[in-house]
Amino acid sequence: MADYQSYLILFLTGALTSIFIIFRLSRPKSHLPPTPFAFPIIGHLHLLSPTPHRAFHNLSLQYGPIFRLFLGSMPCVVATSSQTAKELFKTYDDVFLDRPHNSSMDYISYGGKGFIFAPYGSYWKFLKKTVMSELLNGKTLDSLLPVRHDETNRFIECLSQKAKVGESVELKRELMKVTNNVISRMVMSKRCSDDQEGDAVDIRKIVIDIAKVMGTFNLSDNVWLCKNLDLQGNGKKCEAIRARFDGLIEKIMREHEEARELNEESGQVKDLLSILIDISEDENMEMKLTKENIKAFILDIFGGGTETSAVTIEWALSELINHPNILKKAVEEIDQIVGKSRLLQESDVPNLPYLQAIVKESLRLHPSAPVIQRLSTQDCTVGGYHIPAKTTVFFSIWSVGRDPTHWENPLEFRPERFIEKHLDVRGQHFHFLPFGSGRRMCPGVSLGLMVIHVTLGSMIQCFDWMARKDGDLTSLDMEEGVGITMPRANPLVCVPVARLDPIPFSTATTKSGL
């Protein structure tokens, strides 16, 4: 009997040991990502720079494609590879659907009541459905083609006037007028950036100020000792920005409410703001929209589409000025396909593969959102490392676009790479994610690309560009500035030199209703 018990004990011990070993071998690694040395209170803040994406990239060279940081008391994970991108935005997309909050964002966005910063759930789904069905669907974009053409023509005519007198142009300022007016006319049927209109509502400046304050690291959000202190003045700046926007949007909403009956009688197509006001007054809607919901939603649309497109065009033209051989090939393609008797139009873009490749290459090197932020809603394993719930994840689109394992000579501006191999911008190729990926990727991809291609193409079709008034064509600096959209450190100021006179046929295009 004793022998039987001994054998039984040995058998059970061996079985349990085998099960334990098998379980340990099959179990995914759950250890935390590596982390640099941290100081008390400030954590790893001393490792950051005014351009965090570069700091993250340099740290990844030492600690690998996924590592852990403490920004003050806030636990963070930084991911910089295409493999981690696939896990974050595909495998575990449902875990990383929320965005982290901070005091600046919360205040400016009316407590995250808009589309960009709302937590994932029924409200966010309702807003996405609204923006996609009412503003960014194919039918609406097609119906608003004359609006985009008109703004492009106005821009080209402005440049033509500058060219006639040899006057320089600060391009980002003028480009933001184009992008801001396109969005403004789609959203609320009026131009909001026109220096000639005394009663014009200039949201453009508000968008610039928001990008600056959101791109500034706020100690009060991350260092617990500073929680109730506004050491950098961000709180006051946010209060001033929201007060300015609130006054502007209140005025516009009153005008829309007063004009609604007249518009309905005349059969005029409703803009997005009118649609949102109707929804807010409809007791049968699945979601109840308040005034603050509408204000936050409209602000998100302006913030998400105004500066991003302008910055992308500015970087692309900067690269073309620095690479005259590439610029020459682009102009030759446009001359061959479009000719010199009319302005380039959206319908021409599918037949201009080199122009498309230039835009993609510029987005690879200069993504308008160099870092994507997500918040984990539950524990998971990414890259073999344990990511606890409520961890802020910074994913570096900038690093992935320069990864030598995917890109030959990654620092070289070479559009041909996108001719040789087709890569889409819509989040399916995880080493090229200029608009993000997953359910929370940028919804305005189609509209943004339309504006970028036509505006950049028209600029190089109609003008040669001198980087300096004295004709010195030495290379432009490509230093990056501070801000969530990664602007140039030094604004691109150029003198346009007319290749052809665009005014006669741009005017004809406008009159024809195109």
C-alpha positions as CSV (number, residue, x, y, z in Angstrom):
1,M,0.0,0.0,0.0
2,A,2.9,2.3,0.9
3,D,4.5,1.5,-2.4
4,Y,1.3,2.3,-4.3
5,Q,1.0,5.7,-2.5
6,S,4.7,6.5,-3.3
7,Y,4.1,5.7,-7.0
8,L,0.9,7.8,-7.0
9,I,2.7,10.8,-5.4
10,L,5.5,10.5,-8.0
11,F,3.0,10.2,-10.8
12,L,1.0,13.2,-9.7
13,T,4.2,15.3,-9.0
14,G,5.5,14.5,-12.5
15,A,2.2,15.2,-14.1
16,L,1.8,18.5,-12.4
17,T,5.4,19.5,-13.2
18,S,4.8,18.6,-16.9
19,I,1.6,20.7,-17.0
20,F,3.4,23.6,-15.3
21,I,6.3,23.4,-17.8
22,I,4.0,23.2,-20.8
23,F,2.0,26.1,-19.5
24,R,5.1,28.2,-18.9
25,L,6.5,27.4,-22.3
26,S,3.2,28.1,-24.1
27,R,2.4,31.2,-22.1
28,P,3.3,34.5,-23.9
29,K,5.9,36.6,-22.2
30,S,4.3,39.0,-19.8
31,H,7.3,41.1,-18.7
32,L,7.3,44.8,-19.0
33,P,9.2,46.6,-21.8
34,P,12.7,47.9,-21.1
35,T,13.1,51.3,-19.7
36,P,15.9,53.9,-19.3
37,F,17.0,55.2,-15.9
38,A,14.3,57.5,-14.4
39,F,14.6,60.4,-12.0
40,P,12.3,60.7,-9.0
41,I,9.2,62.9,-9.7
42,I,10.1,63.8,-13.3
43,G,10.6,60.3,-14.5
44,H,12.0,60.4,-18.1
45,L,11.1,64.0,-18.9
46,H,14.8,64.9,-19.1
47,L,15.0,62.6,-22.2
48,L,12.4,64.4,-24.2
49,S,13.1,67.3,-26.6
50,P,10.9,69.9,-28.3
51,T,10.3,67.3,-31.1
52,P,9.3,64.2,-29.1
53,H,9.2,62.0,-32.2
54,R,12.9,62.4,-32.7
55,A,13.6,61.7,-29.0
56,F,11.5,58.5,-29.2
57,H,13.3,57.5,-32.3
58,N,16.8,57.9,-30.7
59,L,15.7,56.0,-27.7
60,S,14.4,53.1,-29.8
61,L,17.8,52.7,-31.3
62,Q,19.1,51.9,-27.8
63,Y,16.1,50.1,-26.2
64,G,14.4,48.5,-29.2
65,P,11.1,49.0,-31.0
66,I,9.0,49.0,-27.8
67,F,10.0,50.6,-24.5
68,R,8.5,52.1,-21.4
69,L,8.7,55.7,-20.1
70,F,7.4,57.6,-17.2
71,L,6.5,61.2,-18.2
72,G,6.4,62.5,-14.7
73,S,3.9,60.2,-13.0
74,M,2.3,59.1,-16.2
75,P,3.1,55.5,-17.4
76,C,3.8,55.3,-21.1
77,V,4.9,52.9,-23.8
78,V,6.5,54.0,-27.0
79,A,6.3,51.7,-30.1
80,T,8.3,52.4,-33.3
81,S,8.0,49.4,-35.6
82,S,5.6,48.1,-38.2
83,Q,5.1,44.8,-36.3
84,T,4.0,46.7,-33.2
85,A,1.7,48.8,-35.5
86,K,0.0,45.7,-36.7
87,E,-0.6,44.5,-33.2
88,L,-1.8,47.9,-31.9
89,F,-4.1,48.8,-34.9
90,K,-5.2,45.3,-36.0
91,T,-4.7,42.5,-33.5
92,Y,-5.6,44.5,-30.5
93,D,-7.4,47.4,-32.1
94,D,-10.3,47.0,-29.7
95,V,-7.9,47.6,-26.7
96,F,-6.5,50.8,-28.1
97,L,-9.5,52.7,-29.3
98,D,-9.4,55.4,-26.7
99,R,-7.2,58.5,-26.7
100,P,-5.4,59.8,-23.5
101,H,-6.8,63.0,-22.1
102,N,-5.0,66.1,-20.9
103,S,-6.2,69.4,-19.4
104,S,-5.5,71.4,-22.6
105,M,-7.5,69.0,-24.8
106,D,-10.3,68.6,-22.3
107,Y,-10.9,72.4,-21.9
108,I,-10.6,73.3,-25.6
109,S,-12.7,70.4,-26.8
110,Y,-15.5,71.1,-24.3
111,G,-14.6,68.1,-22.2
112,G,-13.9,65.8,-25.1
113,K,-17.4,66.1,-26.5
114,G,-16.3,66.2,-30.1
115,F,-15.3,63.4,-32.5
116,I,-11.5,63.3,-32.1
117,F,-11.2,62.9,-28.4
118,A,-14.5,61.2,-27.4
119,P,-14.0,57.8,-25.8
120,Y,-14.9,54.9,-28.0
121,G,-18.6,54.0,-27.6
122,S,-22.1,54.7,-28.9
123,Y,-21.6,58.5,-28.9
124,W,-18.3,58.3,-30.9
125,K,-19.9,55.8,-33.4
126,F,-22.8,58.2,-33.9
127,L,-20.5,61.1,-34.6
128,K,-18.4,59.0,-37.0
129,K,-21.5,57.9,-38.8
130,T,-22.7,61.5,-39.1
131,V,-19.4,62.8,-40.5
132,M,-19.0,60.0,-43.0
133,S,-22.7,60.0,-44.2
134,E,-23.2,63.8,-44.2
135,L,-19.8,65.3,-45.0
136,L,-17.3,62.8,-46.3
137,N,-19.4,60.5,-48.4
138,G,-18.7,60.3,-52.2
139,K,-21.9,62.1,-53.2
140,T,-21.3,65.1,-50.9
141,L,-17.7,65.4,-51.9
142,D,-18.7,65.3,-55.6
143,S,-21.4,67.9,-55.1
144,L,-18.8,70.2,-53.4
145,L,-16.3,69.9,-56.2
146,P,-17.1,73.5,-57.4
147,V,-16.2,74.8,-53.9
148,R,-12.8,73.1,-54.0
149,H,-12.2,74.4,-57.5
150,D,-13.1,77.9,-56.6
151,E,-10.7,78.0,-53.6
152,T,-7.9,76.6,-55.7
153,N,-8.5,79.2,-58.4
154,R,-8.5,82.0,-55.9
155,F,-5.2,80.7,-54.5
156,I,-3.6,80.5,-57.9
157,E,-4.8,83.9,-58.9
158,C,-3.4,85.3,-55.7
159,L,0.0,83.7,-56.5
160,S,-0.2,85.1,-60.0
161,Q,-0.6,88.6,-58.7
162,K,2.4,88.1,-56.4
163,A,4.4,86.8,-59.4
164,K,3.7,89.9,-61.5
165,V,5.3,92.2,-59.0
166,G,8.0,89.7,-57.8
167,E,6.6,89.6,-54.3
168,S,7.5,86.7,-51.9
169,V,4.8,84.5,-50.4
170,E,4.7,82.9,-46.9
171,L,3.2,79.7,-48.3
172,K,1.8,78.1,-45.1
173,R,-0.2,81.2,-44.4
174,E,-1.8,81.2,-47.9
175,L,-2.2,77.4,-48.0
176,M,-4.1,77.5,-44.7
177,K,-6.5,80.0,-46.2
178,V,-7.3,77.4,-48.9
179,T,-7.7,74.4,-46.7
180,N,-9.6,76.4,-44.0
181,N,-12.0,77.9,-46.6
182,V,-12.7,74.5,-48.2
183,I,-13.7,73.1,-44.9
184,S,-15.6,76.2,-43.8
185,R,-17.7,76.3,-46.9
186,M,-18.5,72.6,-46.6
187,V,-19.3,72.8,-42.9
188,M,-21.1,76.2,-42.7
189,S,-21.5,77.6,-46.2
190,K,-19.2,80.6,-45.7
191,R,-15.6,81.5,-46.2
192,C,-13.7,82.0,-42.9
193,S,-10.3,83.2,-44.0
194,D,-10.3,86.2,-46.3
195,D,-8.4,89.3,-45.4
196,Q,-10.7,91.3,-47.7
197,E,-13.9,90.5,-45.8
198,G,-14.2,92.7,-42.7
199,D,-17.0,90.5,-41.3
200,A,-15.2,87.2,-42.1
201,V,-14.7,84.7,-39.3
202,D,-11.1,83.7,-39.1
203,I,-10.9,80.3,-37.6
204,R,-7.6,79.7,-39.2
205,K,-5.7,81.6,-36.5
206,I,-7.5,79.7,-33.8
207,V,-6.5,76.4,-35.4
208,I,-2.8,77.5,-35.4
209,D,-3.0,78.5,-31.8
210,I,-4.6,75.1,-30.8
211,A,-1.9,73.2,-32.6
212,K,0.8,75.2,-30.7
213,V,-0.7,74.7,-27.3
214,M,-1.6,71.0,-27.9
215,G,2.0,70.4,-29.1
216,T,3.5,71.8,-25.9
217,F,4.2,69.3,-23.1
218,N,2.3,70.4,-20.0
219,L,4.0,69.8,-16.7
220,S,0.7,70.2,-14.8
221,D,-0.7,67.1,-16.5
222,N,2.1,64.8,-15.7
223,V,4.0,65.9,-12.6
224,W,1.8,65.4,-9.6
225,L,3.6,68.2,-7.6
226,C,2.5,70.7,-10.4
227,K,-1.1,69.3,-10.8
228,N,-2.9,72.5,-9.6
229,L,-0.3,75.0,-11.0
230,D,-0.4,76.6,-14.4
231,L,3.4,76.9,-14.6
232,Q,3.6,77.3,-18.4
233,G,0.5,79.4,-18.8
234,N,-1.2,76.7,-20.8
235,G,-4.5,77.0,-18.9
236,K,-4.8,80.7,-19.6
237,K,-4.0,80.2,-23.3
238,C,-6.7,77.5,-23.5
239,E,-9.3,79.7,-21.9
240,A,-8.5,82.5,-24.3
241,I,-8.6,80.1,-27.4
242,R,-12.0,78.6,-26.4
243,A,-13.5,82.0,-25.6
244,R,-12.5,83.2,-29.1
245,F,-13.9,80.1,-30.8
246,D,-17.0,80.1,-28.7
247,G,-17.9,83.7,-29.7
248,L,-17.4,82.9,-33.4
249,I,-19.3,79.7,-33.5
250,E,-22.2,81.1,-31.4
251,K,-22.6,83.9,-33.9
252,I,-22.5,81.5,-36.9
253,M,-25.0,79.1,-35.2
254,R,-27.5,82.0,-34.6
255,E,-27.1,83.0,-38.3
256,H,-27.8,79.4,-39.4
257,E,-30.9,79.1,-37.2
258,E,-32.3,82.3,-38.6
259,A,-31.6,81.4,-42.2
260,R,-32.8,77.8,-42.0
261,E,-36.4,78.5,-43.0
262,L,-35.4,80.6,-46.0
263,N,-32.9,77.9,-47.1
264,E,-35.6,75.2,-46.8
265,E,-38.0,77.2,-48.9
266,S,-35.4,77.8,-51.6
267,G,-34.3,74.2,-51.7
268,Q,-30.7,75.0,-50.8
269,V,-28.5,72.0,-49.9
270,K,-27.9,71.9,-46.1
271,D,-24.4,72.2,-44.8
272,L,-23.1,70.1,-41.9
273,L,-23.8,72.7,-39.2
274,S,-27.5,72.9,-40.3
275,I,-27.7,69.2,-40.2
276,L,-26.2,69.1,-36.7
277,I,-28.7,71.8,-35.5
278,D,-31.6,69.7,-36.9
279,I,-30.3,66.6,-35.1
280,S,-30.0,68.5,-31.8
281,E,-33.7,69.5,-32.1
282,D,-35.0,66.1,-33.1
283,E,-36.4,64.3,-30.1
284,N,-36.5,61.0,-32.0
285,M,-32.7,60.8,-32.7
286,E,-30.7,58.0,-31.2
287,M,-28.3,60.5,-29.6
288,K,-29.1,63.9,-28.1
289,L,-26.7,66.6,-29.3
290,T,-26.2,69.7,-27.1
291,K,-24.7,73.0,-28.2
292,E,-21.4,72.0,-26.7
293,N,-21.4,68.7,-28.7
294,I,-21.9,70.7,-31.9
295,K,-19.2,73.2,-31.1
296,A,-16.7,70.5,-30.2
297,F,-17.6,68.6,-33.3
298,I,-17.1,71.6,-35.6
299,L,-13.8,72.5,-33.9
300,D,-12.5,69.0,-34.4
301,I,-13.3,69.1,-38.1
302,F,-11.4,72.4,-38.5
303,G,-8.5,71.3,-36.3
304,G,-8.2,67.9,-38.1
305,G,-8.2,69.2,-41.7
306,T,-6.9,72.8,-41.8
307,E,-3.2,72.7,-40.8
308,T,-2.5,69.1,-41.7
309,S,-3.1,69.5,-45.4
310,A,-1.3,72.9,-45.5
311,V,1.7,71.5,-43.7
312,T,1.9,68.5,-46.1
313,I,1.9,70.7,-49.2
314,E,4.5,73.0,-47.7
315,W,6.8,70.1,-46.9
316,A,6.3,68.6,-50.4
317,L,7.2,71.9,-52.2
318,S,10.2,72.2,-49.9
319,E,11.4,68.8,-51.1
320,L,10.8,69.7,-54.7
321,I,12.8,72.9,-54.4
322,N,15.6,70.9,-52.9
323,H,15.3,68.3,-55.7
324,P,15.0,70.2,-59.0
325,N,15.3,67.0,-61.1
326,I,12.3,65.6,-59.4
327,L,10.4,68.8,-59.8
328,K,11.2,68.8,-63.5
329,K,9.8,65.3,-63.9
330,A,6.6,66.3,-62.1
331,V,6.1,69.4,-64.3
332,E,6.8,67.3,-67.5
333,E,4.1,64.8,-66.4
334,I,1.6,67.6,-65.8
335,D,2.4,69.3,-69.1
336,Q,2.0,66.0,-71.0
337,I,-1.3,64.9,-69.3
338,V,-3.0,68.3,-68.5
339,G,-1.3,70.6,-71.0
340,K,-0.9,74.4,-70.7
341,S,-4.4,75.6,-71.7
342,R,-6.2,74.7,-68.5
343,L,-5.6,74.3,-64.8
344,L,-5.1,70.8,-63.3
345,Q,-8.3,69.4,-61.9
346,E,-9.2,66.5,-59.6
347,S,-10.2,64.3,-62.5
348,D,-6.6,64.5,-63.7
349,V,-5.0,63.1,-60.5
350,P,-5.5,59.4,-61.3
351,N,-3.5,60.0,-64.5
352,L,-0.6,61.7,-62.7
353,P,1.2,58.8,-60.9
354,Y,4.4,60.7,-60.4
355,L,2.5,63.5,-58.6
356,Q,0.8,61.0,-56.4
357,A,4.2,59.4,-55.6
358,I,5.6,62.8,-54.6
359,V,2.8,63.3,-52.2
360,K,3.3,59.8,-50.7
361,E,7.0,60.2,-50.3
362,S,6.5,63.6,-48.6
363,L,4.0,62.0,-46.2
364,R,6.5,59.2,-45.5
365,L,9.2,61.6,-44.5
366,H,7.0,64.4,-43.1
367,P,3.8,62.9,-41.7
368,S,1.5,65.6,-40.4
369,A,0.8,63.5,-37.3
370,P,4.3,62.1,-36.5
371,V,3.1,60.4,-33.3
372,I,-0.3,58.7,-32.6
373,Q,-1.5,58.5,-29.0
374,R,-3.7,55.7,-27.7
375,L,-4.8,54.6,-24.2
376,S,-5.0,50.9,-23.4
377,T,-8.4,49.9,-21.9
378,Q,-7.3,46.5,-20.6
379,D,-4.1,44.5,-20.1
380,C,-2.6,43.0,-23.3
381,T,0.7,41.8,-24.7
382,V,2.4,43.7,-27.6
383,G,5.7,42.8,-29.0
384,G,6.1,40.1,-26.3
385,Y,5.7,42.7,-23.6
386,H,3.0,43.2,-21.0
387,I,1.1,46.5,-21.5
388,P,-1.1,47.2,-18.4
389,A,-4.5,48.8,-18.7
390,K,-4.6,52.6,-18.6
391,T,-1.2,53.0,-20.2
392,T,-0.6,55.8,-22.7
393,V,0.9,54.4,-25.9
394,F,2.8,56.6,-28.3
395,F,3.2,55.1,-31.7
396,S,5.8,56.8,-33.9
397,I,4.6,57.0,-37.5
398,W,7.7,59.1,-38.2
399,S,10.1,56.2,-37.1
400,V,8.2,53.6,-39.2
401,G,8.5,55.8,-42.3
402,R,12.3,55.8,-41.9
403,D,12.8,52.2,-40.9
404,P,15.7,50.8,-43.1
405,T,14.3,47.3,-42.9
406,H,11.4,48.5,-45.1
407,W,12.8,51.5,-46.9
408,E,16.0,51.5,-49.0
409,N,18.0,54.7,-48.2
410,P,15.2,55.8,-46.0
411,L,16.4,59.4,-45.6
412,E,16.5,60.0,-49.3
413,F,13.5,61.8,-51.0
414,R,12.8,59.4,-53.8
415,P,9.2,59.3,-55.1
416,E,10.1,56.5,-57.6
417,R,9.9,54.0,-54.7
418,F,6.1,54.4,-54.9
419,I,6.1,53.9,-58.6
420,E,8.0,50.7,-58.3
421,K,5.8,49.3,-55.5
422,H,2.2,50.3,-54.9
423,L,1.4,51.2,-51.3
424,D,-1.9,52.6,-50.2
425,V,-2.2,55.4,-47.6
426,R,-5.3,53.9,-45.9
427,G,-3.7,52.0,-43.0
428,Q,-3.2,48.6,-44.6
429,H,0.5,48.7,-45.0
430,F,1.9,48.9,-41.5
431,H,5.2,50.5,-42.5
432,F,3.4,53.4,-44.1
433,L,0.7,54.9,-42.0
434,P,0.5,58.6,-42.7
435,F,-3.2,58.8,-41.7
436,G,-3.0,56.1,-39.0
437,S,-4.8,52.8,-39.0
438,G,-7.7,50.9,-37.4
439,R,-11.1,52.2,-36.5
440,R,-9.8,55.5,-35.3
441,M,-7.7,56.4,-38.4
442,C,-8.3,59.8,-40.0
443,P,-11.7,59.7,-41.7
444,G,-10.9,62.6,-44.0
445,V,-8.3,60.8,-46.1
446,S,-10.1,61.2,-49.4
447,L,-10.8,64.9,-48.9
448,G,-7.3,65.7,-47.7
449,L,-5.7,63.9,-50.7
450,M,-8.0,65.7,-53.1
451,V,-6.9,69.1,-51.8
452,I,-3.2,68.2,-51.5
453,H,-2.9,66.8,-55.0
454,V,-4.7,69.5,-56.8
455,T,-3.2,72.4,-54.9
456,L,0.4,71.1,-55.1
457,G,-0.1,70.1,-58.8
458,S,-1.5,73.5,-59.7
459,M,1.4,75.3,-57.9
460,I,4.1,73.5,-59.9
461,Q,2.0,73.6,-63.1
462,C,1.7,77.4,-63.1
463,F,4.9,78.6,-61.4
464,D,8.6,78.1,-60.9
465,W,9.7,78.7,-57.3
466,M,12.6,80.7,-56.0
467,A,13.5,80.1,-52.4
468,R,14.9,83.6,-52.1
469,K,14.1,86.9,-53.8
470,D,17.7,87.4,-55.0
471,G,17.4,84.2,-57.0
472,D,19.8,82.2,-54.8
473,L,18.6,78.6,-55.2
474,T,20.7,77.1,-52.4
475,S,19.1,74.2,-50.6
476,L,16.3,74.9,-48.1
477,D,16.8,73.8,-44.5
478,M,14.4,71.0,-43.5
479,E,14.4,71.6,-39.8
480,E,11.2,70.6,-38.0
481,G,9.3,72.9,-35.7
482,V,7.2,72.4,-32.6
483,G,3.6,71.4,-32.9
484,I,1.3,68.3,-33.2
485,T,1.3,68.7,-37.0
486,M,5.2,68.8,-37.3
487,P,5.4,72.2,-39.1
488,R,8.6,73.5,-40.6
489,A,10.8,75.4,-38.0
490,N,11.2,78.2,-40.5
491,P,8.2,79.0,-42.7
492,L,8.7,78.5,-46.4
493,V,8.9,81.9,-48.0
494,C,9.2,81.8,-51.8
495,V,8.9,84.0,-54.9
496,P,6.6,82.5,-57.5
497,V,7.7,82.9,-61.1
498,A,5.0,82.4,-63.7
499,R,5.4,79.6,-66.2
500,L,2.0,80.5,-67.7
501,D,-0.8,82.9,-67.0
502,P,-3.4,81.0,-65.1
503,I,-6.0,83.8,-64.7
504,P,-7.8,83.6,-68.0
505,F,-8.5,79.9,-67.9
506,S,-9.0,79.7,-64.2
507,T,-11.7,82.4,-64.5
508,A,-13.2,80.5,-67.4
509,T,-13.2,77.3,-65.3
510,T,-15.0,79.0,-62.4
511,K,-17.7,80.5,-64.7
512,S,-18.3,77.2,-66.4
513,G,-19.4,75.8,-63.0
514,L,-16.6,73.2,-62.7
